[in-house]
Each structure stands twice: as C-alpha cells, then as structure tokens.
Amino acid sequence: MLEKYSYDYEHDSKYCYAGSGVLRNKLNISDESDLRDAEREITSMWLLRLKAEPVRGSFDLDHLRRIHRRIFSDIYPWAGKCRTVDISKGNVFCRAMYIGEYARELFGGLAEENWLITAPREKVPERLAYYLSEINVLHPFREGNGRTQRLFTEYLGAVSGYHVDFSDVTADEMIRASADAFAKDYGRLNGMFARICTPITVSEQRKAIGTFFGVRSVQMKMLKEKK
C-alpha cells in the first residue's frame, strides 16, 4: 500500500469525527487503524475490477472524480467530490478554492497534447510522469488521491500505447519521486516511469482508445493518422 503517511491539517470538522483525525465513513468505524484495514480491503477489490472494467471518460477532472467515486463510494459519503479544505503532505497541495481552475488548465493541456496519442513513442513515459505529478499537485480529494491518480495514469498509458505497472513501486520511492517533482525535479519520477512502462501493441492501444473515446472517435482517427 503506497499511501501510508498522513495529511497535515487532517483534523477538520467537515470530514473527521469530532476530536479526531478519523474520517467520517459509511462503515461507522471510529478507529483509524480499523478504517485503514477496511478501506484497503474494499478498495483493493474495486481496483482489480476497474482494471478489468475501466471507468470511461475523457481524461479530465470529471473522469478523475468518477474513478474516485467508483473506488471509494462504499466507504466515504463524499466519494467523487472535490475537497473543500486545504491539505498538505510535506508540500501544500492546490488550494481547495482553485481546484477547478487548476484542473481546467491541466487537463486542457493534456487535450492539446492529444492525450499523448500522437506523442513520439519514446517521449510518452516522461509525459505520463509529468501528468501524474501535476494531478498529485492538484490532489482534489480529501483522501484516496494516490490510488485514483495511479489508475487514471494506467488508463492514460493504455490510450497512449503503454502498459503502466505500479506494482513494484515502493511507498518510499513514490514519496521521494513525487516530492522532487513537486519542486519541478522530474529525475526520479522519469526514471521510475522508464522502468514501469512497457509498450503495448497497436491493436491493444486501439482497443483502449475505443473503450474511453469510442471506436469512431477523433482520437481513433489520430492513431490511424500517426501510423
């Protein structure tokens, strides 16, 4: 489990039970350790399912929100909703009041890059690393950002021609790489993505594009014109 360190400013009355840092949850669990165990068990099952049955979308904030909702809706009443409090983990993430604005700029840039479909093949892992780091800066949810953004990145990798496998990425490696990228030093993160990204076949890429955008989409046409 990659997310093993806590948020600063985690004691807030909207999301936490009174006098504690335990998030209000549908399971009515008030012990932090018990909640983490239950969350890990439930989300692990959902993540496996959503790898096999992807959440369709256009790789924007709405898509990210729907992924989060599917992973966490059994646990948190605010699953899929952007946070309304400011949080940090060493670095201060995007202020809650600017999440929408930052997201429009970020995902607008991804659309301008044609969702990496037309990017030079050898450049894709670095661009995936960049977008993962920027979504991490955005950090739109009160909890569960890491799992959501990694699945989103796996989906984006597929439409851009790569299988992305986070299974051998340790918590320490992710924390260090993300912290460096927060400061615009992408060396660790780029190295990590060079290791965890494996090219897929054009047929597999075509299938992924069809899943997310449709078989008659402009994105499918982009792939055909690239060849």
Order of alpha helices (4+ residues) and beta strands (2+ residues): alpha-alpha-alpha-alpha-alpha-beta-alpha-alpha-beta-alpha-alpha
